[in-house]
Amino acid sequence: MTEGHSVFSTHEVTNQPVPRGARDLWAEDRPLMDLAGTMRADVGALAKAGRAFGTEDMLQAAEDARRDAPRLKLFDRSGRRLDEVEFHPGYHQVMDLGVTHGYAAAAWEGKPGGHVTHAALCYFMAQLEPGISCPLTMTYAAVPALQNDPALAAAWGPKLTARHYDPSVRPLSAKRGVTMGMAMTEKQGGSDVRANATMAVRDGDAYRLTGHKWFCSAPMCDGFLTLAQAPEGLSCFLVPRWLEDGSRNTMHLQRLKDKLGNRANASSEIEYHNTLAYRLGEEGQGVKTIIEMVHHTRLDTAMAPAGLMRAALSEAKWWISHRSAFQRRLIDQPLMQAVIADLALDWEAALALAMGCAQAFDSDRPEDRAFARIAVALAKYLSNKRAPGVIYEAMEALGGMGYIEETPMPMLYREAPLNSIWEGSGNVICLDILRTLAKAPLAAEALMDRLQRVAGADARFDAALKTHLDRWPALPTEAEARWFTESLATLLAAAMLIETAPHAVADGFVTSRIAGGRGVTAGAVSGLDVAAIIARI
């Protein structure tokens, strides 16, 4: 018997970059380090988190959580309802990572730059496993909404911010740390939550809910904020997953959604069957009550695309730095340099926008709070519209390998549309921006002050701002809302880069996005300092 060959002459691997392995998401990201440092984030905590999020163990855990998708377990072997979701251990490993590093807690611990620190942690998670951002973001965002009821805030708030992950099936009183989900969307209404048909009937100090929710994000959470029609109108409620007597609340899972991406997250469809709930805020004020949660989730939907773009560009740069074609490394070829540098401008703009929003969230000044309200909507719109194209082009830089599931590119591409859809799709966000500018004069003033703060730094920016104001001396018609929003958001991104980024980045963005020195496709540019821009990836 002949021995098998240990080496095949046709299988010698050359000109093929090795897998990247562990990486330091903080130390390798100069733009993040610069912004976080000037915005008073907890840089020590972020340095520690950046190392932890990039270990090989965590990268593997995240991949396991995606590949071994959540499974719905409706009944036990005897036919009793369980309404539980089973996850691969990797899911819990990554959840624990996010919780213990303060994803949900950092903004509420009273330290300077708390929201900036939180935003950077969201940015890290988007690069590791975006689906796990969903329950962590909602847990973070539930904290301000709970302030509408001191008793509920006292009971739930400390455990939402406890930095202790506990996925066990137990009531609130038996846990050190809990998570919070959200269930607003119904199939007949979508973003029009005022069309919700779920009914709430008073039961002593509590209520009983009956109805169907088309989307319940993260159904394994310990509690959920939801909307239902009470006698005085649409109202907000907190639904506990388990009751204090140890029994299960009658919130029944119908199915898990089969989604394009976000595979590690168990989005679901649920039924309320006489489900116990506690009113949060006044009856008839449901939208007003839950809007604080929505506002804070928007910060994360504005930050996540920056993380996705960063992950894709980082992978592309690794590939082109270690791959040759036509006797030259890909990264040394002028056309590839033009493409990657062009893409990097969208990433840097998204990062600067989101971090600028987070800085405004940290402020108590009324004008900063008003700026946060309008800026986060602009950032969410622009960055999420840019993300799919950036990720696709980064995927193409890898050639055929970019289409292979063993690379992160397909996952990143599937994730790219989500944050534009979640918490208000593009049209909803544009209409919300028009409403805010019409009804909140301070928001309009704060935005204009931010744009005019960089006046004189670049004549091309000044001319573009004047063109925008001449085109829309008043708010546009609804049909022009996307054009107006894109123009305004791009100007805001340019202003933030002029303030915070090196000259090569700010000048490149103004040249290509403001002054019109760019074609339709990525890399159709000239006049960029490509070496300086690429060096920051």
N, C-alpha and C positions, 0 to 999 in steps of 0.2 A: 504494500500500500504506500502510495506517495503522500507526502505531507502537503497540506494546502499551502498556497502561497501567502506569505504575510505581507508582501508588497507586490503590487501590480505595476508593471511598467507604464501602463496607460493611465494610472491613477495618481501619478505624481502631481501634487498640488503646487502650482506656481501662480504668481500674479493674482492671488485670491486673498484679500485681507482676512486675518483671523477675526473671530467674533470679538467684540469690544470687551466683554466681561465687565467687571466692576468699574464704576466711575463715581466721581465726587460731584454731585449736582450743584454744589455751592462753589467750590474752589475752581471749577472749570467754567464758571459763568461770570465773566467780568461785568457785563451790563447789570446783572442782578446785584452783584456785590456793590457796585457804585451807587445804584438807586437805593438799596436797602440802607446803606451807610448814611446817606444824606437825609433819609426819611425816618431816622430814629428807630429802625427795626431792631429787634434783639439779634444782633449779628452772631453772637456766640451760640445761641440756640439754633440759628439757621445753619451755621457751619457744622454743628453736630448733626442736624437733620439731613443736610446735604450728603454727608458721608453715609448715614444710615439708609437713606432712600436708594442709594446706588450700589449697595452690596450685591454680590452674586446671589446670596440667599434670597434677598428681597426680589430681585429680578426674576428668579425662578418661581418664587411664591406667587408673584403677579401673573406670570404666564400660566401657572397651574390653575389659578382662579378663573382665568379666561377659558382655558381649554376644557376644564371639567366644570361645566356650567352649573349654576344653581338648579336644584331639583325641587319641585313642589311635592310636599307630603301632606295630602289632605286628611288621611285617616290612619289610625293605628291598625294593627292586625285584627282587632276585634270590631272594627267599624266605627270607633269613636272619632269624632272630628279632632284633628290636630291643627290644621291650617298653619303648617310650618314650612320653612324653606331650608333645605340642606345645602351646605356649601363645602367645597374643598377646604382642607385646613389652611391652604395658602391664602384664601380669602380672609380668614380670621387673623392670620399673621400680618397681612397688610393693613387691615382695619386697626389692629392693635398698634401698629407703627404710627398711623396717622393720629390716633387718639392720644397716645402717650407723648407724642411730640407737640401736641397742642393745637392741632388743626381746628378743632371746635372751641378750644379754650383760650387761646392766646389773646384774642381780641377783647376778652372780658375780664382779664386778670389785673387790670389797673396799671399796666406798664406802658410807658411811652411807645408809640408806634405799634400798638397791638394789632390793628387791622392790616398794617403793612406786613407784619410778621405772618399773620394768618394768610394773606394773599400769596406770599412767597411759598408757604407750605402747600397751598392749593396748586401752585405752579409746579412744585416738585411732584405732587401726586399725579398731575396730568401727564407727566413724563413717565411715571412708573405704572400706574393702573388707573385710568380715568374713571372707570365704573365705580370705584370705591369712593371717589369724590362725592358721589350723590348723597349717601346717608351722612357723611361727615359735613358737607355743606349745609344740609338742612338742619343738622344738630346745631351748628354754629348760628344759623340764621333764625332759629326758633327763639333764641334767648331774648332779643329785644321785643319780639311779639308777645312774649309771656308777661311783659311789664304791664299789660292791660289788666292783669288780675294778680294782686299781691299774693294771694294764697297759692295760686298755681305756680307763680314765679318762685316762691319760697320752697315749694315741694320739689319742683322739677329743675329749676335753674342750677343749683349747686351740683346736681348729678349730671346734667348736660355738659358741664365744664370741669368734670372731675379728673380728667386725664386717666381714667381707668376704664378699660374695655371689658364689658361683661355681656356675652351673647346668650347667657342662660335664660331658660324659660321661668322667669320669676317676676313677681309684682315689683312696683317701684320701691316700696319700703325695704325690700330684701336685697337691693342692689346698691353698689357704690357708684356706679357710672351707668348712664343710659344714653340712648340715641333717639332722635326724633325724625319722623318722616312727614310726608305731606300727601293729602288726597283731596284735590280740588276738581280735577277735570272730569266732566261727564260727556258721554258720547254725543248728546244733542247740542252741546254748547261749546266745547273746546275752550278757547280763550274767553269766550263770553260767559263768565262764571255766574252772571246774574240770571242766566237761563237754567241754573241748576235746579233739579227736581227733588233731591233728597230732602226728606221731611224730618223736622225735630219737634218732639213733643215733650213738654216738661214732665219730670218725674221727681218730685221733691226738690232738692237742691241741684239736681242734675237733669239731664235730658236723655231721651231715647231717639236714636236715629234709625231711619229706614230709607234705603235707597241704594243706588248702584254708582260706583266710581270707575270710570273707564281707565284711568291711570292712577295708581297708587305707587309712588316711588319708594323703593326700599321697604317692602312689607314686613321685614323681620325686625323693624325698629320697635322700641318700647312704647312709643306713643306717636300720635299723628295729629297734625293740625288739619282741619277739614272745614268745609262750608256746607251749610244746610239751611233750608227755609224754616224759620221759626215763626210764631204768630206775628211778630213785628217786622218780618222780612229776613233777607239773607244774613246769616250770622255765622260767626266763627266758633269752632268747638275744638277741644282737646279730647281725643279718643285714646284711652289707655289700652294697651294690647292685652294685659292681664289684670284681673281685678284683685283687690287686696285680700279677698278670701281664698286666693289661690286658683280660682277658676279662670277660664278663658273668656274674654269678652266676645260677644257674638259678631265679630268682624270676620267674615268668611272669604277666604281667597278663592277666586274662581279659576284663574289661570295665570301663568307667567307669560309676559309678552315675548314673542319671538322677534327680536329686534335686529336691525342691520349691524349695530355695534353695541358698545356698552355691555358686553356679554357677562362680565363678572357681577353686574348689578341685576337684582331680581325684580325688575319693574313688573307690576301686577295689575290685575283687575279684581275688584273686591265688591262684596255686598255687605251692607249694614242691615242686620236683622234685629231690630229692637236693641241696638247697640248702645251701651252706656257711654255718655259723653258729658263733658263739663264745658259750659259756655265760657268763652274767652272774649272779653269786651262786651259791649252792649248789644242787645238784640237789634237786628236791622243794620248793624254796622260791620258786617263780616268782611267786606272788601277793605274798609279802612283799617280794620284790626290786623288782617293778615298781610297788608301791604308792606309792613316793616320786614316781615320774613322774605317776601318777594324781592324787596329792595336789596337786602343783604345777599340773597342768592344770586342776584344779578352781578354783584361784584365778582363772584366766582365764575359766572358764565363769561365775564369779560376777561378774567385772568386765564382760564383754562386754554383758550386757543393760543395764547402766548406759549404755554407749556407744550402744547402739541406741536406747534411750529418749531420750538426749540429742539424737541426730541427728534423731529424729522431732519432738521438741518444738521444737528450734531451727528446723526447717523450718516448723512450724506457726506459731510466733511471727512469723517473717518474713512469712508469708502474711497473717495477721490484722492485722499492723501496717500493711500496705500495701493492704488490700482494704476496701472499704466496702459496706455494705448498709443499706437503709432510712435513708439520710442520715447514717450514723455509721460510723466505722471499726469493724471487727469487734472489735479489741482493747479498744475503749471500751465494749462492750456487756456488762452485768453477767453475763449467762448464760455468754457465752464466757469471761469472766474466771474464773468459777467452775470451768468445765471445765478450762481450762489450768492453773490453780493447783492443782487437785486432782491432775492428772496429774503435775505437777512434784514433788509430794511423794513419789510412788513413785520417780521418778528420783533425787531427792536421797537417799532412803533406800538405794537400791541402790548409789549411789556411796559413801556413808558406810560401808556394810557392807563393800564390797569393799576400800576403802582401809584400813579398820580391820583386816581380815584380812591385807592385805599388810604392814601395820606389825608384826603379830604374827609373820609369816614372817621378818621382818628380825631378830627377837630370838633370842638364844641362851638365854634363861631358860627352864627347863623348863615353867613355868606358861604362858608365852606360846606356846611350841610346842604345848602341849596345847590352849590356847585356839584356836590357828590350825586345829587338826585338826577341832574341832567347829564353829567359827564359819564356816569356808569352806563346809561342807556346808549349814548353815542359810542362808547367803547365796545359795548356788547355787539352793537350792530356792525361796526366796521371790522373789528378783528375777526369775528366769526364769518363774515363774508370773504375775508382774505384767506382764512386758514385752509380750506379745501384745495385751493390752487397752489398755495405754498407747499403743502404736503405732497400733492401730486407731482409737482416739479422736482421736489427732493427725492421722491420715489424714482422718478425717471433717471436721476443722476446715478442710481445704482444699476440701471439697465434691467435685465430680466430678473436679477436677484431682488430688486425692489418689489417685485410682484409675488415673492415667495413668503409664505407664512412664517418661516424660520427667522425672518427679519421682523422688526417692529412696524415696518411701513404699512402693510395692509391693515393692522389694528389702528394705527394712527389715522389712516384715511377713512376708515369706517366711523371713527369717533368725530371726525371733523365737522359734520353737519349738526351734531346734536345740540351744542350749546347755543346755536342760532335759533333752534326750535324750542328748546326748553325755556320756561318762564317768559314766554312772549316771542313769537316768531317775528321775522323781519318787519312785516307790515304792522303788527301790533306795536312793536317798539317805535317805529316811525310815528305812528299816531299818538303814542304816549309822549314822545318828544314834543310834538306840536301842542298837545294838551298842557304839558308842563310849562312850556314857554308862554302859553297864553294865560295860564292861571296862576303862575308863580313868578311874578316880576323879578324877585330877588334871584331866582335861578338864571333868568336871562341876563341880568346885570352881572352876576358872578362869572358866567361863561364869557361874556364880552370882555370883562376885566382881564380874564386869563388870556384871551386871545390878544388883547392890546398890550399886555405886559411885555411882549417881545417885539413890539413895534420898533422899527429902526434897525433891527438886527440883520434883516435880509429883505432887500427891496422887492424881491419876487414874492415873498410871503405877504408883505404889505399890499402889493398889487392884487394878489389873489383874494385877500380879505376884503378889499374894496370892491372887487368884482362880485363877490358873494353878497355883500350888503347892497350893492346896486341892483343885483338880480332879484333879491328878496328884501325890499325895504320893509315889508310886513311879512307875516307868516304865509307860506305858500298854500296853494290849494291842495286838497288831499291827494290828487293825482300826481303832484310833484314832490310828495313827502320823501320818497326815497332819494331823489336827486338832492334835495335840500339837506337831508340827513347825511348822505355820503360826503357832500361838500363840507359841511360843518364839522363832521367827525375827522375828516382828513386835515382840515385846518387845525383842529385841536391837537391831533397827533403831531403835526409839524411844530406847533408851539411848544409842546412838551419836550420834543427832541432838541429844539433850539436851546431850551433852558437846561437840559440835563445831559445830553449826549455829546461825544466828541464831534469836532467840526466835520470829519469825514462822513459821519452818519447823518447828522442834521442837514448838511449841505446836499448829500446824496438823496435824502428824502425830499427835500424841497425841489431839487433839480428834476427828479423823476415823477413825483406825485403832485406837486404844486405847480411847477412851471411847465409841465407838459412834455418833459424830455424823456418820454417813455412810450413804447409801442403797446400793443394789446397783450402780448405774451411775455412771460418772465424772461429776463435777459435781453429784451429789446430795449437796451439802454446804452448810453455813452456818457462820458464825463464823470464817472464815479471813481473814487479812490478805492478800487476793489481790494487791494492788499490790506489796507487799514480796516475795511469793513469785515472782510473774511477773518482777519486775525481775532475778532471779537466773538466768533462762534465757538 
